[in-house]
Amino acid sequence: MSTTPGVTTSTSILMHACLAQLSNEIQTIDLLATESPFTLAHSTSSRRLILPPELLLLIRSFLLPMVTTTLLQQSALALAEYESSLRELLCPDCLAYNNDIYGPDIWQWDQFSGACACLDTTVMAQGNSTRRKWRKYGVTPDPRQFTDSQQWLEHHLSCMALRNIYGQQITPPTSSVAIWDAVTGVLRMYGCELLRDPTVIHQGPLFNSRVCKQSLKYIVRIIPLTSEIQKYDSESSSPGAELGDYGWRSYVILNRVNRDLGLSEAYLEVSCSASMPRTKISAYREFMDYPPTRWYHRHLPDAVIAAMHFITAVAAVCFSLPMTFATVALTILCYYSRPRCLRIL
């Protein structure tokens, strides 16, 4: 395992989390939390109440996962619609043939290069409405345009980044540069950079979960920027601090980006195919000897539930034992005394 600490997650979660970070909702609440109350009081209505920054940051911690989840759901729905539009290019017989030979994942259909000649003009006309809808998103259903669902997802999120973030018209990029430019910009705000190395595979909860094999190929690692570490070293007043505090500084930087982007949350991953089940996936952190505090907060409800179960069990035992002893004593008393009111004969 590498000695450099890092945050390992999937490209899908990272792209959607960065888009959520750049959304209007998160940008607005960040502005309210970072601006001073004096500035906000003079820039807005004087009667408007301003919440304390602590409450705004708490609201943000719940809002960002909700925005990320919404974006993931929208991408999953768009992927399902795109795959459905691709299936409309085939007749029922050709569709059944590809499904039997190559499986339900449409991205694995090697011989699928376009509409089959079996379809008549009436059926093709019925599918034109679906294809027209996709043209307004800058893409026409074509099985040769994207190699897999990951490339389609990057194209889809790049269009969203251009349309919603940069204020451009719906002009699709020739590649996935737009979304990764946005991801790089967000990570640099936190003093981190992206390591897109498919050979960096680590053992951890992320890789022990039942995730489809296609998702495991798109794993990225977030590491601290060397310039950020050097900046801390130059500001350090202790002569020996630069040797012993490297890991601690890296942990602080990574824990902040992990917390603010909500990478520890268990999101429902965008599936490799609409016909395949989606699984929940979250980030896996490598902080060397430092315990991930977010992990404890995320598992705190489980500990509370376990404590409640234990207290309930103890209370049930304390209540049932006196009743049991009283029943046994009453039974013995009635057996030897044989009161007239309880006699049958």
C-alpha positions in Angstrom: 0.0 0.0 0.0 1.3 3.4 -0.8 2.5 5.5 2.1 0.8 8.6 0.8 -2.7 9.0 2.3 -5.6 9.4 -0.1 -9.4 9.1 -0.6 -10.4 6.4 -3.1 -13.9 6.6 -4.7 -15.6 6.0 -8.0 -15.5 8.4 -10.9 -19.3 8.5 -10.9 -19.6 9.6 -7.3 -16.8 12.1 -7.6 -18.3 13.7 -10.8 -21.7 14.0 -9.3 -20.4 15.3 -6.0 -18.4 18.1 -7.7 -21.4 19.0 -9.8 -23.4 19.3 -6.6 -20.7 21.4 -5.1 -21.0 23.8 -8.0 -24.8 23.9 -8.0 -26.7 27.0 -7.1 -28.0 25.6 -3.9 -24.6 24.8 -2.4 -23.0 27.9 -3.8 -25.7 30.1 -2.1 -25.4 28.4 1.3 -21.6 28.6 1.1 -21.9 32.3 0.4 -24.1 32.8 3.4 -21.8 30.7 5.6 -18.6 32.4 4.7 -19.7 36.0 4.3 -19.7 38.1 7.5 -23.1 39.0 9.0 -22.3 42.7 8.6 -21.8 42.3 4.8 -24.9 40.3 4.4 -27.0 42.7 6.4 -26.1 45.6 4.1 -26.3 43.6 0.9 -29.8 42.2 1.6 -32.9 43.3 3.3 -32.3 44.6 6.8 -35.3 42.6 8.1 -34.0 39.3 6.9 -32.8 37.0 9.6 -29.3 35.4 9.2 -28.6 32.0 10.7 -25.3 31.4 12.5 -22.6 29.9 10.3 -22.6 26.7 12.5 -26.3 26.1 11.6 -25.6 26.9 7.9 -22.8 24.4 7.8 -25.0 21.8 9.4 -27.7 22.4 6.8 -25.0 22.1 4.1 -23.9 18.7 5.4 -27.4 17.4 4.8 -28.1 19.4 1.6 -25.1 18.4 -0.5 -25.8 14.6 -0.2 -29.4 15.3 -1.2 -28.3 17.3 -4.3 -25.8 14.6 -5.2 -28.4 11.9 -4.8 -30.8 13.9 -7.1 -28.1 14.2 -9.7 -27.3 10.5 -9.5 -31.0 9.6 -9.9 -31.3 12.0 -12.9 -28.2 10.4 -14.6 -29.5 6.9 -13.9 -32.9 7.8 -15.5 -31.2 9.4 -18.5 -29.0 6.4 -19.0 -32.0 4.1 -18.9 -33.8 6.3 -21.5 -30.8 6.3 -23.7 -30.4 2.6 -23.6 -34.1 2.2 -24.3 -33.7 4.5 -27.4 -30.9 2.2 -28.5 -33.0 -0.9 -28.2 -35.7 0.8 -30.3 -33.2 0.6 -33.2 -33.7 -3.2 -33.3 -36.6 -5.3 -34.1 -37.9 -7.8 -31.5 -36.1 -10.7 -33.1 -32.7 -9.0 -33.3 -33.2 -7.6 -29.8 -33.9 -11.1 -28.5 -30.9 -12.5 -30.4 -28.4 -9.9 -28.9 -29.9 -10.4 -25.5 -29.4 -14.2 -25.6 -25.9 -14.1 -27.1 -24.3 -11.1 -25.4 -26.5 -10.7 -22.3 -28.7 -7.9 -21.0 -25.9 -5.3 -20.9 -26.4 -3.4 -24.2 -22.8 -2.0 -24.0 -21.5 -5.6 -24.5 -23.3 -6.1 -27.8 -20.3 -6.1 -30.1 -22.2 -6.6 -33.4 -24.7 -3.8 -32.6 -23.6 -0.9 -34.9 -26.9 0.7 -35.8 -30.6 0.1 -36.8 -31.3 -3.2 -38.3 -32.9 -3.6 -41.7 -35.8 -5.6 -40.3 -37.6 -2.6 -39.1 -40.2 -1.1 -41.5 -40.7 2.6 -41.9 -43.7 2.8 -39.5 -41.7 1.4 -36.6 -38.8 3.7 -37.4 -41.2 6.7 -37.4 -42.4 5.8 -34.0 -38.9 6.0 -32.6 -38.2 9.4 -34.1 -39.8 11.2 -31.2 -37.4 9.6 -28.8 -34.4 10.4 -30.9 -35.6 14.0 -31.3 -35.7 14.3 -27.5 -32.1 13.3 -27.3 -31.0 15.7 -30.1 -32.0 18.6 -27.8 -29.4 17.3 -25.3 -26.8 17.3 -28.1 -26.7 13.6 -28.7 -28.4 11.2 -31.1 -28.8 7.5 -30.1 -25.9 5.8 -31.9 -24.4 2.6 -30.5 -21.0 3.5 -32.1 -20.7 6.9 -30.4 -19.8 5.6 -26.9 -17.8 2.6 -26.0 -19.5 2.0 -22.6 -21.8 3.6 -20.1 -18.9 5.5 -18.4 -18.1 7.4 -21.5 -21.7 8.2 -22.0 -22.0 9.4 -18.4 -18.9 11.7 -18.8 -20.5 13.1 -22.0 -23.8 13.6 -20.2 -22.3 15.3 -17.2 -20.1 17.5 -19.4 -23.2 18.8 -21.1 -24.7 19.5 -17.7 -21.6 21.3 -16.6 -21.6 23.5 -19.8 -25.3 24.2 -19.5 -25.7 24.8 -15.8 -22.3 25.9 -14.5 -20.6 27.8 -17.3 -23.8 29.3 -18.7 -23.2 28.1 -22.3 -25.8 26.9 -24.7 -26.4 23.2 -25.2 -23.3 22.5 -27.3 -21.9 19.1 -26.4 -18.1 18.9 -26.0 -16.1 16.6 -28.2 -14.8 14.8 -25.2 -15.3 14.7 -21.4 -13.0 17.6 -20.8 -15.7 19.8 -19.3 -16.7 17.6 -16.4 -13.1 16.8 -15.5 -12.1 20.4 -15.7 -14.9 21.1 -13.2 -13.7 18.2 -11.0 -10.1 19.5 -11.1 -11.3 23.0 -10.2 -13.3 21.8 -7.2 -10.5 19.6 -5.9 -8.0 22.4 -6.2 -10.2 24.5 -4.0 -9.6 22.0 -1.3 -5.8 21.6 -2.0 -6.2 18.2 -3.7 -5.6 16.6 -7.0 -6.9 13.6 -8.9 -4.9 10.5 -9.5 -6.6 8.5 -12.3 -4.6 5.4 -12.3 -6.5 2.1 -13.0 -3.7 0.1 -11.5 -4.2 1.7 -8.1 -6.5 -0.9 -6.5 -6.6 -1.2 -2.7 -8.2 -3.6 -0.4 -11.0 -2.0 1.6 -14.8 -1.7 2.1 -15.3 -0.1 -1.4 -13.8 -3.1 -3.2 -15.4 -5.8 -0.9 -18.9 -4.6 -1.7 -20.9 -6.2 -4.5 -20.3 -3.7 -7.2 -20.5 -4.5 -10.9 -17.1 -5.2 -12.6 -17.5 -2.3 -14.9 -17.6 0.1 -11.9 -14.4 -1.2 -10.5 -12.5 -0.2 -13.6 -13.3 3.5 -13.0 -11.8 4.1 -9.6 -9.9 7.3 -8.8 -7.8 8.5 -5.9 -7.7 11.9 -4.4 -4.3 13.0 -2.9 -3.1 16.3 -1.4 -1.3 18.8 -3.6 2.4 18.9 -3.0 2.2 22.7 -3.1 -0.3 22.6 -0.2 2.0 20.5 1.9 5.0 22.8 1.1 2.9 25.8 2.0 2.2 24.3 5.4 5.9 23.5 5.7 7.0 27.1 4.9 4.5 28.5 7.5 5.7 26.1 10.2 7.7 27.7 12.9 9.1 24.5 14.4 12.4 23.3 12.8 11.4 19.6 12.9 7.7 19.9 12.1 8.1 19.4 8.4 9.4 15.8 9.0 6.7 14.6 11.4 3.6 16.5 10.4 3.4 15.6 6.7 0.8 12.8 7.4 -1.2 14.9 9.8 -1.5 17.8 7.3 -2.4 15.3 4.6 -5.1 13.9 6.8 -6.5 17.3 7.6 -6.7 18.2 3.8 -8.3 14.9 2.9 -10.7 14.8 5.7 -12.0 18.2 4.7 -12.6 17.3 1.1 -14.1 14.0 2.1 -16.5 15.8 4.5 -17.4 18.8 2.4 -18.0 16.7 -0.8 -19.9 14.0 1.1 -17.8 11.2 -0.3 -18.4 9.0 2.7 -22.1 8.8 2.0 -23.4 5.6 0.6 -24.9 6.6 -2.8 -26.8 4.4 -5.2 -24.3 4.0 -8.0 -25.3 4.7 -11.6 -25.6 1.1 -13.0 -23.6 -0.2 -15.9 -26.8 -1.0 -17.6 -30.5 -0.3 -17.0 -31.2 -4.1 -16.7 -28.5 -4.6 -14.1 -29.0 -4.0 -10.4 -27.5 -0.9 -8.8 -25.5 -1.1 -5.6 -24.6 1.4 -2.9 -21.1 2.6 -2.9 -19.1 5.1 -0.8 -15.6 6.3 -0.5 -12.8 4.4 1.0 -10.2 6.4 2.9 -6.6 5.6 3.5 -5.4 7.9 6.3 -2.5 5.7 7.5 -2.8 5.5 11.3 -5.4 8.3 11.6 -8.9 7.2 12.4 -11.5 8.6 9.9 -13.8 10.6 12.2 -16.5 10.7 9.5 -16.7 6.9 9.8 -17.6 7.1 13.5 -20.3 9.7 12.9 -21.7 7.7 10.1 -21.9 4.6 12.2 -23.1 6.3 15.4 -26.8 5.6 14.8 -26.0 1.8 14.6 -24.4 2.1 18.1 -27.4 4.0 19.5 -29.8 1.4 18.1 -27.7 -1.5 19.6 -27.7 0.3 23.0 -31.5 0.7 22.7 -31.9 -3.0 22.0 -29.8 -3.8 25.0 -31.7 -1.5 27.3 -35.0 -2.9 26.1 -33.8 -6.5 26.7 -32.6 -5.6 30.2 -35.9 -3.9 31.0 -37.9 -6.9 29.7 -35.9 -9.2 31.9 -36.3 -7.0 35.0 -40.1 -6.9 34.4 -40.5 -10.6 33.6 -38.5 -12.1 36.4 -40.8 -10.8 39.3 -43.8 -11.9 37.3 -42.3 -15.4 36.9 -41.4 -15.7 40.6 -44.8 -14.6 41.6 -46.5 -17.1 39.3 -44.4 -20.0 40.7 -45.1 -19.0 44.3 -48.8 -18.7 43.6 -48.8 -22.1 41.9 -47.1 -23.8 44.9 -49.3 -22.0 47.4 -52.5 -23.1 45.5 -51.2 -26.7 45.2 -50.7 -27.2 49.0 -53.5 -25.0 50.3 -56.2 -26.0 47.8 -58.6 -23.1 48.3 -62.3 -23.9 47.9 -62.8 -21.3 45.1 -60.3 -23.1 42.8 -61.4 -26.7 43.4 -63.0 -28.4 40.5 -64.3 -31.5 42.4 
